Amino acid sequence: MTQHWNAIRKHWQLLGSPLRPPAEVVETYDRELDLARSHVVMFGVTPELAGLGASMTAVDESADMIAGIWPGDTETRKAVQGDWFDLPFPGASVDALIGDGCLTVIGAADPRRTLFASIARALKADGRAGIRLYASPGTPDDPKDIRALALSGGVATFHELKWRVAMTAIGGAPDYTIPVRGILEQFEALFPDREELAARTGWELPVIGTIDVYRNSSVIYNFAPAAALIEEAQTFFDDVRLASTGTYGLAERYPLLVLRSPKRRD
């Protein structure tokens, strides 16, 4: 996975919403988790979220992502290389934990449950966590409808289109998983002429070309529905709910999963 994220790092500036959280998402984290006076642990080095909390420690497995994306350590924030599944903090010591899309990028249900367990183990009894989801709808979109919508100008950004395409490609896959190569294959089947897509939408070809990092990647994503993720989280938390993250393109599929009252399992 490190190689996959290093490839994404190289074109980070070409990414946009929803992959990079807009301002209303940042405000949602702050509001729903009451972060102003808390030390925040963040999965990944999402620069838009680096200013949250009274202080922050960001945890990422990739030294290249930290070097290339993190906006820099200060007196109140730092980034460390580490494992989300084995966090470098004592148990029951973390005030608040956040992560943007992190459940999607770790694949199947077993890793998701392991991540929920890691979060529950790290949080204080009154701690809380917020994970923005990329959740597929209850009724899948028809791929032909996605193509028509994009070519008519009905999709705000290429990255919104990419997630729409991904969610149509899951089919009946166990745990709602898809190899990222499958997202690229579905995209190329729906949009074989990238110049036409660029002309019809106004998106630049280099932005559309960011999807090519999936071509040689072995990484598996998942786009589980919110209901499935809530059910998984309830094994580890007594208080699980969703919060809206705004009105940006397809925001209804990207709620914040808010986790409180961790269950002690050891």
DRENPA-3360 file (N, C-alpha, C; in nm, 2 decimals, always signed):
BEGIN
1 = MTQHWNAI = +0.08/-0.12/+0.00/+0.00/+0.00/+0.00/+0.09/+0.13/+0.00 ~ +0.21/+0.12/+0.06/+0.29/+0.24/+0.06/+0.32/+0.28/-0.08 ~ +0.35/+0.19/-0.17/+0.39/+0.23/-0.31/+0.27/+0.30/-0.37 ~ +0.15/+0.25/-0.34/+0.02/+0.31/-0.40/+0.01/+0.45/-0.35 ~ +0.03/+0.48/-0.23/+0.02/+0.61/-0.17/+0.13/+0.70/-0.22 ~ +0.25/+0.65/-0.24/+0.36/+0.73/-0.29/+0.32/+0.78/-0.43 ~ +0.26/+0.69/-0.51/+0.21/+0.73/-0.65/+0.11/+0.85/-0.64 ~ +0.02/+0.83/-0.55/-0.09/+0.94/-0.53/-0.02/+1.07/-0.48;
9 = RKHWQLLG = +0.08/+1.06/-0.40/+0.15/+1.18/-0.35/+0.20/+1.26/-0.46 ~ +0.25/+1.20/-0.57/+0.31/+1.27/-0.68/+0.22/+1.37/-0.75 ~ +0.08/+1.34/-0.75/-0.01/+1.43/-0.81/-0.11/+1.48/-0.71 ~ -0.07/+1.50/-0.59/-0.16/+1.54/-0.48/-0.23/+1.68/-0.52 ~ -0.16/+1.77/-0.58/-0.21/+1.90/-0.61/-0.32/+1.89/-0.72 ~ -0.33/+1.78/-0.79/-0.44/+1.77/-0.89/-0.57/+1.71/-0.83 ~ -0.56/+1.66/-0.71/-0.68/+1.60/-0.65/-0.77/+1.71/-0.59 ~ -0.90/+1.68/-0.58/-1.00/+1.78/-0.53/-1.11/+1.71/-0.45;
17 = SPLRPPAE = -1.21/+1.78/-0.43/-1.33/+1.73/-0.35/-1.39/+1.61/-0.43 ~ -1.43/+1.50/-0.37/-1.44/+1.48/-0.22/-1.31/+1.42/-0.16 ~ -1.21/+1.39/-0.24/-1.09/+1.32/-0.19/-1.02/+1.41/-0.10 ~ -1.01/+1.54/-0.13/-0.96/+1.64/-0.04/-1.07/+1.71/+0.03 ~ -1.08/+1.71/+0.16/-1.20/+1.76/+0.23/-1.22/+1.91/+0.21 ~ -1.34/+1.95/+0.16/-1.37/+2.09/+0.16/-1.39/+2.15/+0.29 ~ -1.40/+2.29/+0.30/-1.40/+2.36/+0.43/-1.52/+2.31/+0.52 ~ -1.63/+2.28/+0.45/-1.75/+2.24/+0.54/-1.72/+2.10/+0.60;
25 = VVETYDRE = -1.64/+2.02/+0.54/-1.60/+1.89/+0.61/-1.52/+1.92/+0.73 ~ -1.42/+2.01/+0.71/-1.33/+2.04/+0.83/-1.42/+2.09/+0.94 ~ -1.51/+2.18/+0.91/-1.60/+2.24/+1.01/-1.68/+2.13/+1.08 ~ -1.72/+2.03/+1.01/-1.80/+1.92/+1.06/-1.72/+1.84/+1.17 ~ -1.60/+1.81/+1.14/-1.51/+1.74/+1.23/-1.50/+1.82/+1.36 ~ -1.48/+1.95/+1.35/-1.46/+2.03/+1.47/-1.59/+2.04/+1.55 ~ -1.70/+2.06/+1.48/-1.83/+2.08/+1.55/-1.87/+1.95/+1.61 ~ -1.87/+1.84/+1.54/-1.93/+1.71/+1.59/-1.84/+1.65/+1.70;
33 = LDLARSHV = -1.71/+1.68/+1.70/-1.62/+1.61/+1.80/-1.57/+1.71/+1.90 ~ -1.61/+1.84/+1.89/-1.57/+1.94/+1.99/-1.42/+1.93/+2.01 ~ -1.34/+1.96/+1.91/-1.20/+1.94/+1.91/-1.11/+2.05/+1.96 ~ -1.17/+2.17/+1.99/-1.09/+2.29/+2.01/-0.99/+2.28/+2.12 ~ -1.02/+2.20/+2.23/-0.93/+2.20/+2.35/-0.87/+2.06/+2.36 ~ -0.88/+1.98/+2.25/-0.83/+1.84/+2.26/-0.70/+1.81/+2.19 ~ -0.63/+1.71/+2.23/-0.52/+1.66/+2.15/-0.58/+1.56/+2.06 ~ -0.56/+1.58/+1.93/-0.62/+1.50/+1.82/-0.52/+1.40/+1.76;
41 = VMFGVTPE = -0.55/+1.28/+1.75/-0.48/+1.18/+1.67/-0.54/+1.17/+1.53 ~ -0.47/+1.18/+1.42/-0.52/+1.17/+1.29/-0.46/+1.05/+1.22 ~ -0.55/+0.97/+1.15/-0.50/+0.87/+1.06/-0.47/+0.94/+0.93 ~ -0.34/+0.92/+0.89/-0.30/+0.99/+0.76/-0.25/+1.13/+0.79 ~ -0.22/+1.20/+0.68/-0.16/+1.33/+0.69/-0.24/+1.43/+0.61 ~ -0.37/+1.42/+0.61/-0.46/+1.51/+0.53/-0.43/+1.66/+0.57 ~ -0.37/+1.74/+0.48/-0.33/+1.87/+0.52/-0.45/+1.96/+0.56 ~ -0.56/+1.94/+0.50/-0.68/+2.03/+0.53/-0.72/+2.01/+0.68;
49 = LAGLGASM = -0.69/+1.90/+0.74/-0.73/+1.87/+0.88/-0.62/+1.90/+0.98 ~ -0.51/+1.94/+0.93/-0.39/+1.95/+1.02/-0.40/+2.06/+1.13 ~ -0.49/+2.15/+1.11/-0.51/+2.26/+1.20/-0.61/+2.23/+1.31 ~ -0.67/+2.12/+1.31/-0.78/+2.09/+1.41/-0.72/+2.06/+1.54 ~ -0.80/+2.09/+1.65/-0.76/+2.05/+1.78/-0.66/+2.16/+1.84 ~ -0.64/+2.14/+1.98/-0.54/+2.22/+2.04/-0.40/+2.18/+2.00 ~ -0.39/+2.05/+1.97/-0.26/+1.99/+1.93/-0.30/+1.86/+1.85 ~ -0.20/+1.81/+1.77/-0.23/+1.70/+1.69/-0.11/+1.61/+1.67;
57 = TAVDESAD = -0.13/+1.48/+1.66/-0.03/+1.38/+1.61/-0.09/+1.31/+1.50 ~ -0.03/+1.32/+1.38/-0.08/+1.25/+1.26/+0.01/+1.12/+1.25 ~ -0.06/+1.01/+1.21/+0.01/+0.88/+1.20/-0.01/+0.83/+1.06 ~ +0.10/+0.80/+0.99/+0.10/+0.75/+0.85/+0.21/+0.65/+0.84 ~ +0.18/+0.54/+0.76/+0.28/+0.44/+0.74/+0.39/+0.48/+0.64 ~ +0.36/+0.58/+0.56/+0.45/+0.62/+0.45/+0.53/+0.75/+0.49 ~ +0.66/+0.73/+0.49/+0.75/+0.84/+0.52/+0.75/+0.94/+0.40 ~ +0.72/+0.89/+0.28/+0.72/+0.98/+0.16/+0.59/+1.07/+0.17;
65 = MIAGIWPG = +0.48/+1.01/+0.22/+0.36/+1.09/+0.23/+0.38/+1.20/+0.34 ~ +0.44/+1.16/+0.45/+0.47/+1.26/+0.55/+0.55/+1.37/+0.49 ~ +0.66/+1.34/+0.42/+0.75/+1.44/+0.36/+0.68/+1.52/+0.26 ~ +0.59/+1.46/+0.18/+0.54/+1.53/+0.06/+0.41/+1.60/+0.08 ~ +0.33/+1.56/+0.18/+0.19/+1.61/+0.20/+0.17/+1.68/+0.33 ~ +0.23/+1.64/+0.43/+0.21/+1.70/+0.56/+0.26/+1.84/+0.56 ~ +0.18/+1.94/+0.61/+0.22/+2.08/+0.60/+0.34/+2.12/+0.70 ~ +0.39/+2.03/+0.78/+0.50/+2.06/+0.86/+0.47/+2.05/+1.01;
73 = DTETRKAV = +0.57/+2.00/+1.08/+0.55/+2.00/+1.23/+0.57/+2.14/+1.28 ~ +0.49/+2.16/+1.40/+0.50/+2.29/+1.47/+0.51/+2.26/+1.62 ~ +0.50/+2.36/+1.70/+0.50/+2.33/+1.84/+0.37/+2.25/+1.89 ~ +0.27/+2.26/+1.81/+0.14/+2.20/+1.85/+0.10/+2.08/+1.76 ~ +0.18/+2.05/+1.66/+0.14/+1.93/+1.57/+0.27/+1.87/+1.52 ~ +0.25/+1.73/+1.50/+0.36/+1.66/+1.44/+0.31/+1.54/+1.37 ~ +0.38/+1.49/+1.28/+0.35/+1.37/+1.21/+0.45/+1.26/+1.24 ~ +0.41/+1.14/+1.26/+0.50/+1.02/+1.29/+0.46/+0.91/+1.20;
81 = QGDWFDLP = +0.56/+0.83/+1.17/+0.54/+0.71/+1.09/+0.49/+0.60/+1.19 ~ +0.38/+0.53/+1.15/+0.33/+0.43/+1.24/+0.22/+0.36/+1.17 ~ +0.16/+0.26/+1.25/+0.07/+0.16/+1.20/-0.07/+0.20/+1.27 ~ -0.17/+0.22/+1.18/-0.31/+0.25/+1.24/-0.36/+0.13/+1.32 ~ -0.32/+0.01/+1.29/-0.37/-0.11/+1.36/-0.30/-0.13/+1.49 ~ -0.19/-0.06/+1.51/-0.11/-0.08/+1.63/-0.06/+0.06/+1.67 ~ -0.14/+0.15/+1.72/-0.11/+0.29/+1.74/+0.00/+0.30/+1.84 ~ +0.09/+0.40/+1.82/+0.20/+0.42/+1.92/+0.16/+0.51/+2.04;
89 = FPGASVDA = +0.05/+0.47/+2.10/+0.00/+0.54/+2.22/-0.05/+0.44/+2.32 ~ -0.04/+0.47/+2.45/-0.09/+0.38/+2.55/-0.25/+0.36/+2.53 ~ -0.30/+0.25/+2.58/-0.44/+0.23/+2.58/-0.52/+0.34/+2.66 ~ -0.64/+0.37/+2.61/-0.72/+0.47/+2.68/-0.66/+0.60/+2.71 ~ -0.58/+0.65/+2.61/-0.50/+0.77/+2.64/-0.54/+0.89/+2.54 ~ -0.62/+0.86/+2.44/-0.64/+0.95/+2.33/-0.77/+1.03/+2.35 ~ -0.77/+1.16/+2.34/-0.89/+1.24/+2.35/-0.98/+1.22/+2.24 ~ -0.93/+1.24/+2.12/-1.01/+1.24/+1.99/-0.93/+1.19/+1.88;
97 = LIGDGCLT = -0.99/+1.12/+1.79/-0.92/+1.06/+1.67/-1.01/+1.08/+1.55 ~ -0.94/+1.12/+1.44/-1.01/+1.15/+1.31/-0.94/+1.08/+1.20 ~ -1.02/+1.05/+1.09/-0.96/+0.99/+0.97/-1.05/+1.02/+0.86 ~ -1.00/+1.06/+0.74/-1.08/+1.09/+0.63/-1.07/+0.98/+0.52 ~ -1.18/+0.91/+0.51/-1.19/+0.80/+0.41/-1.10/+0.68/+0.44 ~ -1.05/+0.67/+0.57/-0.96/+0.57/+0.60/-1.02/+0.43/+0.60 ~ -1.15/+0.42/+0.63/-1.21/+0.28/+0.62/-1.22/+0.23/+0.48 ~ -1.23/+0.32/+0.38/-1.24/+0.27/+0.24/-1.11/+0.21/+0.20;
105 = VIGAADPR = -1.00/+0.27/+0.24/-0.87/+0.23/+0.18/-0.81/+0.11/+0.24 ~ -0.87/+0.05/+0.34/-0.81/-0.07/+0.41/-0.88/-0.20/+0.36 ~ -0.98/-0.19/+0.28/-1.03/-0.31/+0.22/-1.15/-0.38/+0.29 ~ -1.14/-0.51/+0.32/-1.25/-0.59/+0.36/-1.29/-0.57/+0.50 ~ -1.39/-0.65/+0.54/-1.45/-0.63/+0.68/-1.36/-0.66/+0.79 ~ -1.28/-0.76/+0.78/-1.18/-0.80/+0.89/-1.09/-0.68/+0.92 ~ -1.02/-0.62/+0.82/-0.94/-0.51/+0.85/-1.02/-0.39/+0.91 ~ -1.14/-0.37/+0.86/-1.22/-0.26/+0.92/-1.25/-0.29/+1.07;
113 = RTLFASIA = -1.29/-0.41/+1.10/-1.31/-0.44/+1.24/-1.18/-0.42/+1.33 ~ -1.07/-0.46/+1.27/-0.95/-0.45/+1.34/-0.92/-0.30/+1.36 ~ -0.95/-0.22/+1.27/-0.93/-0.07/+1.28/-1.02/-0.02/+1.39 ~ -1.15/-0.06/+1.39/-1.24/-0.01/+1.49/-1.19/-0.05/+1.63 ~ -1.14/-0.17/+1.64/-1.08/-0.22/+1.77/-0.96/-0.14/+1.81 ~ -0.88/-0.10/+1.72/-0.76/-0.01/+1.75/-0.80/+0.12/+1.80 ~ -0.91/+0.18/+1.74/-0.96/+0.31/+1.78/-1.02/+0.30/+1.92 ~ -1.10/+0.19/+1.94/-1.16/+0.18/+2.08/-1.06/+0.16/+2.18;
121 = RALKADGR = -0.95/+0.09/+2.15/-0.85/+0.06/+2.25/-0.77/+0.19/+2.29 ~ -0.75/+0.28/+2.19/-0.67/+0.40/+2.21/-0.75/+0.51/+2.28 ~ -0.88/+0.51/+2.26/-0.96/+0.63/+2.32/-0.98/+0.62/+2.47 ~ -0.98/+0.74/+2.53/-1.02/+0.75/+2.67/-1.17/+0.71/+2.68 ~ -1.22/+0.69/+2.80/-1.36/+0.65/+2.82/-1.45/+0.76/+2.77 ~ -1.41/+0.88/+2.78/-1.49/+0.99/+2.72/-1.44/+1.04/+2.59 ~ -1.35/+0.96/+2.53/-1.30/+1.00/+2.40/-1.40/+0.98/+2.29 ~ -1.37/+1.04/+2.17/-1.46/+1.02/+2.06/-1.38/+1.02/+1.93;
129 = AGIRLYAS = -1.43/+0.96/+1.83/-1.37/+0.95/+1.70/-1.46/+0.99/+1.59 ~ -1.41/+1.04/+1.48/-1.49/+1.07/+1.36/-1.42/+1.03/+1.23 ~ -1.49/+0.94/+1.15/-1.43/+0.89/+1.03/-1.52/+0.93/+0.92 ~ -1.48/+1.01/+0.82/-1.56/+1.04/+0.70/-1.57/+0.92/+0.61 ~ -1.69/+0.88/+0.58/-1.71/+0.76/+0.50/-1.72/+0.79/+0.35 ~ -1.68/+0.70/+0.27/-1.72/+0.70/+0.12/-1.81/+0.58/+0.11 ~ -1.94/+0.60/+0.13/-2.04/+0.49/+0.14/-2.12/+0.48/+0.02 ~ -2.14/+0.36/-0.03/-2.22/+0.33/-0.15/-2.37/+0.34/-0.11;
137 = PGTPDDPK = -2.45/+0.38/-0.21/-2.59/+0.39/-0.18/-2.66/+0.25/-0.17 ~ -2.78/+0.25/-0.11/-2.85/+0.13/-0.09/-2.89/+0.07/-0.22 ~ -2.93/+0.15/-0.32/-2.96/+0.10/-0.46/-2.85/+0.15/-0.55 ~ -2.77/+0.05/-0.61/-2.66/+0.09/-0.70/-2.71/+0.18/-0.82 ~ -2.62/+0.27/-0.86/-2.64/+0.35/-0.98/-2.63/+0.26/-1.10 ~ -2.70/+0.29/-1.21/-2.67/+0.23/-1.34/-2.55/+0.30/-1.40 ~ -2.45/+0.22/-1.44/-2.34/+0.28/-1.51/-2.37/+0.37/-1.62 ~ -2.47/+0.34/-1.70/-2.51/+0.42/-1.82/-2.56/+0.56/-1.77;
145 = DIRALALS = -2.63/+0.56/-1.65/-2.67/+0.69/-1.60/-2.56/+0.77/-1.55 ~ -2.45/+0.71/-1.50/-2.33/+0.79/-1.46/-2.27/+0.85/-1.58 ~ -2.26/+0.78/-1.69/-2.20/+0.83/-1.81/-2.28/+0.95/-1.86 ~ -2.41/+0.94/-1.86/-2.49/+1.04/-1.91/-2.48/+1.17/-1.82 ~ -2.48/+1.14/-1.69/-2.48/+1.25/-1.60/-2.35/+1.33/-1.61 ~ -2.24/+1.26/-1.63/-2.11/+1.33/-1.64/-2.10/+1.41/-1.77 ~ -2.14/+1.35/-1.88/-2.13/+1.42/-2.01/-2.23/+1.53/-2.02 ~ -2.33/+1.54/-1.94/-2.42/+1.65/-1.94/-2.38/+1.76/-1.84;
153 = GGVATFHE = -2.27/+1.74/-1.77/-2.22/+1.84/-1.68/-2.28/+1.83/-1.54 ~ -2.34/+1.71/-1.51/-2.40/+1.70/-1.38/-2.32/+1.65/-1.27 ~ -2.18/+1.64/-1.29/-2.09/+1.59/-1.18/-1.99/+1.70/-1.16 ~ -1.98/+1.74/-1.03/-1.90/+1.86/-1.00/-1.75/+1.85/-1.03 ~ -1.69/+1.73/-0.99/-1.54/+1.72/-1.01/-1.51/+1.58/-1.07 ~ -1.40/+1.56/-1.12/-1.36/+1.43/-1.17/-1.35/+1.33/-1.06 ~ -1.31/+1.38/-0.94/-1.29/+1.28/-0.83/-1.43/+1.24/-0.78 ~ -1.53/+1.32/-0.79/-1.66/+1.27/-0.76/-1.70/+1.17/-0.86;
161 = LKWRVAMT = -1.67/+1.19/-0.99/-1.71/+1.09/-1.09/-1.63/+0.96/-1.06 ~ -1.51/+0.97/-1.02/-1.43/+0.85/-0.99/-1.50/+0.76/-0.89 ~ -1.55/+0.82/-0.78/-1.61/+0.75/-0.67/-1.75/+0.70/-0.72 ~ -1.82/+0.77/-0.80/-1.95/+0.72/-0.86/-1.92/+0.60/-0.94 ~ -1.82/+0.60/-1.03/-1.78/+0.49/-1.11/-1.74/+0.37/-1.02 ~ -1.66/+0.39/-0.92/-1.62/+0.29/-0.83/-1.74/+0.22/-0.76 ~ -1.84/+0.29/-0.72/-1.95/+0.24/-0.65/-2.04/+0.15/-0.75 ~ -2.03/+0.18/-0.88/-2.11/+0.10/-0.97/-2.03/-0.03/-1.00;
169 = AIGGAPDY = -1.90/-0.04/-0.97/-1.82/-0.15/-1.01/-1.81/-0.26/-0.91 ~ -1.87/-0.23/-0.79/-1.86/-0.33/-0.68/-1.93/-0.46/-0.71 ~ -2.05/-0.44/-0.77/-2.13/-0.56/-0.80/-2.17/-0.63/-0.67 ~ -2.16/-0.76/-0.67/-2.19/-0.84/-0.55/-2.06/-0.89/-0.47 ~ -1.96/-0.81/-0.48/-1.83/-0.84/-0.42/-1.85/-0.86/-0.27 ~ -1.78/-0.96/-0.21/-1.79/-0.97/-0.06/-1.73/-0.85/+0.01 ~ -1.80/-0.80/+0.11/-1.75/-0.69/+0.19/-1.74/-0.56/+0.11 ~ -1.81/-0.56/-0.01/-1.82/-0.44/-0.09/-1.68/-0.39/-0.14;
177 = TIPVRGIL = -1.59/-0.49/-0.16/-1.45/-0.45/-0.20/-1.44/-0.45/-0.35 ~ -1.33/-0.37/-0.39/-1.30/-0.37/-0.53/-1.15/-0.34/-0.55 ~ -1.07/-0.42/-0.62/-0.93/-0.38/-0.65/-0.94/-0.24/-0.73 ~ -0.84/-0.16/-0.69/-0.85/-0.03/-0.76/-0.83/-0.04/-0.91 ~ -0.76/-0.14/-0.95/-0.76/-0.17/-1.10/-0.89/-0.18/-1.16 ~ -0.99/-0.24/-1.08/-1.12/-0.25/-1.13/-1.20/-0.12/-1.15 ~ -1.16/-0.02/-1.07/-1.22/+0.11/-1.08/-1.17/+0.17/-1.22 ~ -1.04/+0.16/-1.24/-0.99/+0.21/-1.37/-1.05/+0.13/-1.49;
185 = EQFEALFP = -1.07/+0.00/-1.48/-1.13/-0.07/-1.59/-1.27/-0.03/-1.62 ~ -1.35/-0.01/-1.51/-1.49/+0.04/-1.52/-1.49/+0.18/-1.58 ~ -1.40/+0.27/-1.54/-1.39/+0.40/-1.59/-1.36/+0.40/-1.74 ~ -1.26/+0.32/-1.78/-1.23/+0.31/-1.92/-1.34/+0.25/-2.01 ~ -1.41/+0.16/-1.95/-1.53/+0.11/-2.03/-1.64/+0.22/-2.05 ~ -1.66/+0.30/-1.95/-1.76/+0.40/-1.96/-1.72/+0.53/-2.04 ~ -1.59/+0.56/-2.03/-1.53/+0.68/-2.09/-1.41/+0.65/-2.17 ~ -1.42/+0.58/-2.28/-1.31/+0.54/-2.36/-1.23/+0.66/-2.42;
193 = DREELAAR = -1.31/+0.77/-2.44/-1.25/+0.89/-2.50/-1.23/+1.00/-2.40 ~ -1.11/+1.01/-2.34/-1.09/+1.11/-2.24/-1.09/+1.25/-2.29 ~ -1.06/+1.27/-2.41/-1.06/+1.41/-2.47/-1.21/+1.45/-2.48 ~ -1.30/+1.36/-2.51/-1.44/+1.39/-2.51/-1.49/+1.43/-2.37 ~ -1.45/+1.35/-2.27/-1.49/+1.38/-2.13/-1.43/+1.52/-2.09 ~ -1.31/+1.55/-2.12/-1.25/+1.67/-2.09/-1.33/+1.79/-2.16 ~ -1.36/+1.77/-2.28/-1.43/+1.88/-2.36/-1.57/+1.90/-2.30 ~ -1.64/+1.80/-2.26/-1.78/+1.81/-2.22/-1.79/+1.86/-2.07;
201 = TGWELPVI = -1.68/+1.84/-2.00/-1.69/+1.87/-1.85/-1.60/+2.00/-1.82 ~ -1.50/+2.02/-1.90/-1.41/+2.13/-1.86/-1.30/+2.08/-1.77 ~ -1.29/+1.95/-1.74/-1.18/+1.90/-1.66/-1.05/+1.89/-1.74 ~ -0.94/+1.92/-1.68/-0.82/+1.91/-1.75/-0.77/+1.76/-1.77 ~ -0.71/+1.73/-1.88/-0.66/+1.59/-1.90/-0.57/+1.54/-1.79 ~ -0.48/+1.62/-1.74/-0.39/+1.57/-1.63/-0.47/+1.53/-1.50 ~ -0.58/+1.60/-1.48/-0.67/+1.57/-1.36/-0.74/+1.43/-1.39 ~ -0.79/+1.42/-1.51/-0.85/+1.29/-1.54/-0.74/+1.18/-1.54;
209 = GTIDVYRN = -0.62/+1.21/-1.58/-0.52/+1.11/-1.58/-0.47/+1.06/-1.44 ~ -0.52/+1.13/-1.33/-0.48/+1.08/-1.20/-0.53/+0.94/-1.17 ~ -0.63/+0.90/-1.24/-0.68/+0.77/-1.22/-0.59/+0.66/-1.27 ~ -0.49/+0.69/-1.35/-0.39/+0.59/-1.40/-0.30/+0.54/-1.29 ~ -0.30/+0.60/-1.17/-0.21/+0.54/-1.06/-0.27/+0.40/-1.02 ~ -0.40/+0.38/-1.05/-0.46/+0.25/-1.02/-0.41/+0.14/-1.11 ~ -0.35/+0.17/-1.22/-0.33/+0.07/-1.32/-0.24/-0.05/-1.27 ~ -0.13/-0.01/-1.20/-0.04/-0.11/-1.15/-0.04/-0.14/-1.00;
217 = SSVIYNFA = -0.15/-0.09/-0.94/-0.17/-0.10/-0.80/-0.24/-0.23/-0.76 ~ -0.19/-0.29/-0.65/-0.25/-0.41/-0.60/-0.35/-0.38/-0.48 ~ -0.37/-0.26/-0.45/-0.45/-0.22/-0.34/-0.60/-0.25/-0.36 ~ -0.67/-0.28/-0.26/-0.82/-0.31/-0.26/-0.89/-0.21/-0.17 ~ -0.99/-0.14/-0.23/-1.07/-0.05/-0.16/-1.21/-0.12/-0.13 ~ -1.28/-0.05/-0.04/-1.42/-0.09/-0.02/-1.51/+0.03/-0.02 ~ -1.63/+0.01/-0.06/-1.73/+0.12/-0.06/-1.86/+0.06/+0.01 ~ -1.84/+0.02/+0.13/-1.95/-0.04/+0.21/-2.06/+0.06/+0.24;
225 = PAAALIEE = -2.19/+0.02/+0.24/-2.29/+0.12/+0.28/-2.28/+0.16/+0.42 ~ -2.33/+0.28/+0.45/-2.31/+0.33/+0.59/-2.37/+0.23/+0.69 ~ -2.49/+0.17/+0.66/-2.55/+0.08/+0.75/-2.46/-0.04/+0.79 ~ -2.39/-0.09/+0.69/-2.29/-0.20/+0.72/-2.18/-0.16/+0.81 ~ -2.13/-0.04/+0.79/-2.02/+0.02/+0.88/-2.07/+0.05/+1.02 ~ -2.19/+0.10/+1.03/-2.25/+0.12/+1.16/-2.26/-0.01/+1.24 ~ -2.31/-0.11/+1.17/-2.32/-0.24/+1.24/-2.18/-0.29/+1.28 ~ -2.08/-0.28/+1.20/-1.95/-0.32/+1.24/-1.90/-0.24/+1.36;
233 = AQTFFDDV = -1.92/-0.11/+1.36/-1.87/-0.02/+1.46/-1.94/-0.05/+1.60 ~ -2.06/-0.09/+1.60/-2.14/-0.11/+1.72/-2.08/-0.23/+1.80 ~ -2.00/-0.31/+1.74/-1.93/-0.42/+1.82/-1.83/-0.35/+1.92 ~ -1.78/-0.23/+1.89/-1.67/-0.17/+1.96/-1.71/-0.04/+2.03 ~ -1.83/+0.01/+2.00/-1.87/+0.14/+2.06/-2.02/+0.13/+2.09 ~ -2.05/+0.19/+2.21/-2.19/+0.19/+2.25/-2.27/+0.31/+2.18 ~ -2.20/+0.41/+2.14/-2.26/+0.53/+2.08/-2.21/+0.54/+1.94 ~ -2.29/+0.51/+1.84/-2.25/+0.52/+1.70/-2.36/+0.60/+1.62;
241 = RLASTGTY = -2.32/+0.70/+1.55/-2.42/+0.78/+1.47/-2.35/+0.84/+1.35 ~ -2.43/+0.89/+1.26/-2.38/+0.96/+1.14/-2.41/+1.11/+1.15 ~ -2.32/+1.19/+1.10/-2.35/+1.34/+1.09/-2.32/+1.38/+0.94 ~ -2.41/+1.47/+0.89/-2.39/+1.52/+0.76/-2.26/+1.61/+0.75 ~ -2.19/+1.60/+0.64/-2.07/+1.67/+0.62/-2.08/+1.79/+0.53 ~ -2.21/+1.82/+0.48/-2.22/+1.94/+0.40/-2.31/+1.92/+0.28 ~ -2.29/+2.01/+0.18/-2.37/+2.01/+0.06/-2.28/+2.00/-0.07 ~ -2.15/+1.97/-0.06/-2.07/+1.95/-0.18/-2.12/+1.83/-0.26;
249 = GLAERYPL = -2.06/+1.81/-0.38/-2.11/+1.71/-0.46/-2.11/+1.57/-0.40 ~ -2.22/+1.50/-0.40/-2.24/+1.37/-0.35/-2.21/+1.36/-0.20 ~ -2.23/+1.47/-0.12/-2.20/+1.47/+0.02/-2.29/+1.38/+0.10 ~ -2.40/+1.35/+0.04/-2.49/+1.25/+0.12/-2.43/+1.11/+0.13 ~ -2.33/+1.08/+0.05/-2.27/+0.95/+0.06/-2.14/+0.96/+0.14 ~ -2.11/+1.08/+0.19/-1.98/+1.09/+0.27/-2.01/+1.15/+0.41 ~ -2.09/+1.08/+0.48/-2.12/+1.13/+0.62/-2.00/+1.11/+0.71 ~ -2.01/+1.17/+0.83/-1.91/+1.15/+0.93/-1.96/+1.04/+1.02;
257 = LVLRSPKR = -1.89/+0.93/+1.04/-1.92/+0.83/+1.13/-1.87/+0.87/+1.27 ~ -1.95/+0.90/+1.36/-1.91/+0.95/+1.49/-1.92/+0.83/+1.59 ~ -1.81/+0.81/+1.66/-1.79/+0.70/+1.76/-1.76/+0.75/+1.90 ~ -1.84/+0.70/+1.99/-1.82/+0.74/+2.13/-1.85/+0.62/+2.22 ~ -1.81/+0.63/+2.35/-1.83/+0.52/+2.45/-1.76/+0.39/+2.40 ~ -1.63/+0.39/+2.39/-1.56/+0.27/+2.35/-1.58/+0.15/+2.45 ~ -1.60/+0.03/+2.39/-1.62/-0.08/+2.48/-1.48/-0.14/+2.51 ~ -1.46/-0.17/+2.64/-1.33/-0.23/+2.68/-1.34/-0.38/+2.66;
265 = RD = -1.25/-0.44/+2.58/-1.26/-0.58/+2.54/-1.14/-0.66/+2.59 ~ -1.05/-0.60/+2.68/-0.94/-0.67/+2.73/-0.91/-0.62/+2.87;
% end
